[in-house]
């Protein structure tokens, strides 16, 4: 009987996969993944820009290009996901006293994640890397202030 009820519920409202860092909250907030993702975006743009420009491109060049673009896209997405977790889950209104530019910093970094997905703009990628580093420093300072 109980299984039959559960099956009916599953048919009416099928379970969906949930994606989250951990909304327990677990209290584990780090910037390493975000910084690594931003570094990877820079590296992929370097590699894309260094590809041979011969036309038509060889199969190996096309394959490398597709893989590099996919990797750039995935790491820009990861960077954005990680920074949004920090922004929405870790940082609280009381952090605005320490970081009055907090919201603007995160908003601009999130926009940079989108920009580097849309282009191979090395300046934007380097700006993203700097922004990720700045957010990592903000997190370290906030954690240090919390321990005092």
C-alpha positions, -999 to 999 in steps of 0.1 A, spaced: 0 0 0 27 25 10 47 17 -21 17 23 -42 12 57 -27 48 66 -33 47 55 -69 15 76 -74 33 106 -59 63 100 -82 41 99 -113 23 131 -103 54 150 -92 85 131 -104 116 138 -84 141 161 -100 179 163 -95 189 190 -71 221 210 -75 236 229 -46 268 233 -27 249 223 5 220 242 19 223 225 53 243 249 58 275 231 63 296 262 69 323 251 44 329 281 22 361 284 2 372 304 -28 397 279 -42 373 264 -68 362 298 -80 398 310 -84 409 278 -102 380 281 -125 389 318 -134 425 307 -139 413 279 -163 393 304 -183 424 326 -188 445 295 -198 418 283 -223 417 317 -240 455 317 -243 453 283 -259 425 292 -282 443 323 -294 475 303 -300 458 278 -323 470 278 -359 450 301 -381 453 281 -413 422 276 -433 405 252 -435 416 241 -400 428 205 -396 406 180 -378 430 181 -349 428 219 -347 390 218 -349 389 191 -322 413 211 -299 393 243 -305 360 226 -295 375 211 -264 391 244 -253 358 263 -259 339 237 -239 364 238 -211 363 276 -210 325 276 -209 323 250 -182 349 268 -160 332 302 -165 300 285 -153 317 269 -123 333 303 -114 299 319 -115 282 292 -95 309 293 -68 308 331 -65 270 331 -63 272 305 -35 296 328 -16 275 359 -23 241 344 -14 250 319 13 281 331 31 281 369 30 254 385 52 242 421 57 267 426 85 295 421 60 285 453 43 301 473 71 335 457 63 329 456 25 306 484 13 314 474 -23 304 438 -17 273 436 -39 289 456 -67 320 434 -66 300 402 -69 276 416 -95 305 427 -117 323 393 -113 291 375 -123 288 397 -154 324 389 -163 316 352 -161 290 357 -187 312 379 -208 340 353 -210 316 327 -220 304 349 -249 339 357 -262 376 350 -262 383 384 -247 416 381 -228 411 414 -210 378 402 -196 393 369 -186 421 386 -167 395 410 -151 376 379 -140 408 364 -125 415 396 -106 378 398 -94 380 361 -82 412 369 -63 396 400 -47 365 380 -37 389 353 -22 406 380 -2 372 393 10 362 359 21 395 354 40 391 388 57 355 380 66 365 346 81 393 363 100 369 389 114 345 361 124 372 344 145 380 375 166 
